[in-house]
Amino acid sequence: MNDEKAPAAKTGASARSAANPAECTLAELPVGQSAVVIYMKPSLRGKKKFADVGIVPGTLLEMEAHAPFGGLLRIKVMESSLSIHRDDAANIIIRMQERP
């Protein structure tokens, strides 16, 4: 019998970064970095609310700030700044833009 274990399959952010390092969730976007929304996971609550403020696939946005204790994120969408919860941002998949 062979007791060697097969390597575990990658899941979550590590699997995404291995497939395409420029893709991540909005919650993982560093301050000052711009990105384009690729898609929103089906589990995202209030999709219409986000669509109403312009967060839809294809939208360019920029991370402006992270709250000190990690609950809220401030992003710039078009010409508006808004705050969203980190849990919601974790369900929005983005592609980072290259910095000039």
Backbone bond lengths (Angstrom), bond angles and torsions (degrees), N, CA, C in turn:
res aa  C-N    CA-C-N  psi(-1)  N-CA   C-N-CA  omega(-1)  CA-C   N-CA-C  phi
1 M - - - 1.442 - - 1.522 110.50 -
2 N 1.302 116.89 143.46 1.455 121.98 179.96 1.511 108.91 -105.14
3 D 1.352 117.86 116.42 1.453 121.64 -177.26 1.521 113.73 -92.85
4 E 1.337 118.29 7.32 1.459 120.18 179.60 1.520 109.87 -69.35
5 K 1.315 115.58 139.96 1.457 120.24 179.44 1.520 109.45 -96.13
6 A 1.307 115.58 140.49 1.460 120.42 176.68 1.521 108.69 -73.41
7 P 1.331 118.39 148.80 1.466 119.35 178.22 1.521 110.53 -61.93
8 A 1.314 115.36 141.68 1.463 120.35 -179.13 1.519 110.11 -69.72
9 A 1.314 115.73 144.88 1.464 120.30 176.73 1.517 109.36 -69.67
10 K 1.322 115.61 143.03 1.463 119.38 178.94 1.516 109.78 -76.62
11 T 1.324 115.44 141.52 1.452 120.73 177.79 1.511 109.33 -134.56
12 G 1.311 115.94 165.87 1.465 120.99 173.81 1.509 113.14 65.41
13 A 1.340 115.51 -144.25 1.458 122.14 -174.58 1.521 111.86 -62.41
14 S 1.336 118.22 -36.93 1.463 119.38 -178.47 1.524 111.39 -66.38
15 A 1.327 117.82 -34.80 1.458 120.46 177.25 1.524 110.36 -68.66
16 R 1.329 117.20 -41.22 1.463 120.62 178.60 1.514 110.81 -63.78
17 S 1.331 116.56 -44.69 1.452 119.55 -176.83 1.527 110.98 -66.71
18 A 1.328 117.85 -30.12 1.453 120.12 177.38 1.523 110.05 -71.54
19 A 1.328 116.87 -37.35 1.462 120.93 -179.40 1.522 111.73 -75.63
20 N 1.321 117.38 -45.72 1.461 122.09 -179.34 1.521 107.71 -152.19
21 P 1.308 117.55 103.61 1.464 120.05 -174.51 1.521 114.15 -63.77
22 A 1.323 118.74 -17.27 1.462 120.84 -179.37 1.523 112.11 -84.30
23 E 1.336 118.98 -9.58 1.454 121.93 179.91 1.515 110.25 -98.28
24 C 1.335 115.28 136.57 1.459 121.19 176.21 1.521 107.77 -160.47
25 T 1.314 116.62 -175.08 1.457 119.26 175.91 1.524 108.35 -89.54
26 L 1.304 116.31 160.37 1.455 121.22 177.46 1.521 110.74 -60.46
27 A 1.320 117.74 -32.24 1.466 121.68 179.10 1.528 112.17 -64.68
28 E 1.322 118.34 -23.95 1.462 123.13 -178.61 1.531 113.25 -92.66
29 L 1.316 117.90 -5.17 1.471 121.88 -176.44 1.524 110.62 -69.87
30 P 1.344 118.01 126.83 1.470 120.33 179.74 1.530 112.22 -70.65
31 V 1.315 116.63 154.45 1.469 122.37 177.37 1.524 108.85 -60.93
32 G 1.344 115.47 135.21 1.454 121.73 179.32 1.513 114.36 89.61
33 Q 1.311 117.72 -10.70 1.466 122.45 -178.42 1.522 110.14 -89.19
34 S 1.334 116.79 141.69 1.464 122.75 175.89 1.520 109.67 -100.83
35 A 1.319 115.86 155.69 1.458 121.02 -179.40 1.518 109.90 -156.38
36 V 1.329 115.17 163.53 1.463 122.18 175.54 1.524 107.51 -114.73
37 V 1.325 116.39 135.43 1.465 121.43 177.78 1.526 108.37 -69.59
38 I 1.344 116.30 128.07 1.466 121.45 177.67 1.525 109.66 -94.26
39 Y 1.322 116.21 -55.09 1.468 120.48 176.60 1.513 110.06 -160.66
40 M 1.319 114.04 169.27 1.459 121.31 179.44 1.521 107.40 -119.41
41 K 1.334 115.29 130.29 1.459 120.11 -178.35 1.527 110.05 -62.66
42 P 1.329 116.71 147.90 1.467 120.30 179.03 1.529 113.25 -59.51
43 S 1.325 117.38 -25.14 1.467 120.23 -178.60 1.527 113.38 -77.70
44 L 1.339 117.71 -4.98 1.466 120.51 -179.46 1.521 109.90 -66.63
45 R 1.325 115.48 123.52 1.468 119.37 178.46 1.527 108.78 -81.12
46 G 1.299 116.21 143.81 1.459 120.94 175.68 1.515 115.39 69.73
47 K 1.342 118.19 40.18 1.464 120.55 -179.85 1.521 111.97 -54.52
48 K 1.320 116.85 -38.65 1.462 120.64 -179.42 1.526 110.93 -62.92
49 K 1.336 116.60 -38.22 1.463 121.26 178.26 1.525 109.98 -59.08
50 F 1.328 117.10 -43.77 1.459 120.46 179.78 1.525 111.41 -70.08
51 A 1.313 116.85 -37.94 1.464 120.33 177.13 1.530 110.52 -63.59
52 D 1.318 117.35 -37.28 1.468 121.23 -179.94 1.523 112.81 -62.36
53 V 1.335 117.64 -29.30 1.467 120.59 179.43 1.529 111.97 -99.26
54 G 1.336 116.95 6.84 1.454 120.93 173.33 1.511 116.77 98.33
55 I 1.327 118.58 5.43 1.464 120.19 178.56 1.528 108.06 -89.99
56 V 1.330 114.42 91.09 1.460 123.42 179.94 1.529 107.62 -136.30
57 P 1.333 118.65 161.69 1.467 119.39 177.99 1.531 111.26 -53.60
58 G 1.325 115.38 134.49 1.458 121.69 -179.47 1.520 114.44 97.94
59 T 1.328 117.40 -11.40 1.465 121.57 -178.17 1.527 110.85 -76.96
60 L 1.328 116.54 134.30 1.459 122.31 173.98 1.523 107.85 -87.11
61 L 1.328 116.53 133.57 1.456 120.71 177.71 1.515 109.61 -140.96
62 E 1.331 115.94 166.76 1.462 121.57 -179.80 1.523 109.36 -136.87
63 M 1.331 116.19 136.59 1.459 120.89 177.04 1.526 107.93 -79.92
64 E 1.329 116.50 120.97 1.463 120.97 -179.26 1.521 112.83 -96.32
65 A 1.336 117.46 -37.11 1.461 119.21 -177.75 1.520 111.13 -165.36
66 H 1.324 114.75 155.39 1.467 122.99 170.98 1.517 106.66 -112.79
67 A 1.319 117.92 137.02 1.461 121.10 176.30 1.527 109.06 -64.28
68 P 1.324 117.45 149.09 1.470 120.55 -176.26 1.530 114.66 -57.05
69 F 1.316 117.88 -33.97 1.463 119.59 -177.92 1.519 112.34 -105.21
70 G 1.335 117.38 14.76 1.452 122.03 169.72 1.511 118.25 81.97
71 G 1.314 120.52 6.16 1.457 120.63 -177.41 1.516 114.87 -82.30
72 L 1.319 117.42 -43.86 1.462 121.68 -175.67 1.526 111.29 -115.79
73 L 1.332 114.12 152.10 1.459 122.43 174.51 1.523 107.75 -123.89
74 R 1.330 117.31 139.83 1.465 120.08 175.39 1.521 107.73 -107.31
75 I 1.334 115.42 122.91 1.456 120.84 -179.52 1.522 109.96 -123.08
76 K 1.321 114.78 154.54 1.459 120.79 175.94 1.521 107.07 -105.66
77 V 1.324 115.59 121.81 1.456 122.97 178.26 1.513 106.41 -122.28
78 M 1.327 116.01 119.56 1.459 121.70 -172.26 1.523 108.31 55.44
79 E 1.301 120.35 -118.61 1.465 122.09 -179.52 1.529 112.15 -108.23
80 S 1.319 116.88 14.27 1.464 120.68 -177.58 1.523 111.02 -115.14
81 S 1.323 115.90 146.30 1.461 121.82 171.77 1.516 107.60 -104.21
82 L 1.327 116.29 136.42 1.451 119.06 177.22 1.513 109.97 -145.31
83 S 1.312 115.82 158.51 1.461 122.38 -179.95 1.511 109.43 -108.29
84 I 1.327 115.27 137.39 1.462 119.99 175.09 1.528 108.22 -133.47
85 H 1.307 115.62 157.28 1.458 121.33 178.97 1.522 109.97 -73.73
86 R 1.307 116.25 143.96 1.468 122.22 179.16 1.533 110.97 -58.59
87 D 1.343 117.80 -36.39 1.465 120.97 179.53 1.523 111.23 -62.37
88 D 1.334 117.15 -39.69 1.469 120.53 176.93 1.526 110.39 -69.19
89 A 1.329 116.74 -41.78 1.467 121.54 -179.01 1.529 111.39 -62.63
90 A 1.320 117.67 -28.04 1.463 121.42 179.42 1.530 111.93 -69.06
91 N 1.324 117.99 -12.56 1.467 122.46 178.73 1.522 112.68 -102.27
92 I 1.322 117.30 7.59 1.465 122.30 178.48 1.525 107.47 -112.62
93 I 1.331 116.23 115.33 1.461 121.98 -177.78 1.539 108.38 -92.44
94 I 1.334 115.11 131.35 1.461 121.06 -175.58 1.530 110.62 -128.96
95 R 1.319 115.41 164.76 1.467 122.24 172.74 1.524 106.48 -120.00
96 M 1.339 115.97 120.10 1.460 120.41 -179.35 1.529 110.92 -66.53
97 Q 1.324 114.95 143.42 1.459 122.14 175.52 1.516 108.60 -89.84
98 E 1.305 116.95 145.22 1.452 120.41 177.43 1.523 109.29 -71.26
99 R 1.325 114.92 138.99 1.472 119.54 177.95 1.513 108.92 -78.97
100 P 1.346 117.19 142.61 1.468 120.02 -179.81 1.513 113.20 -67.22
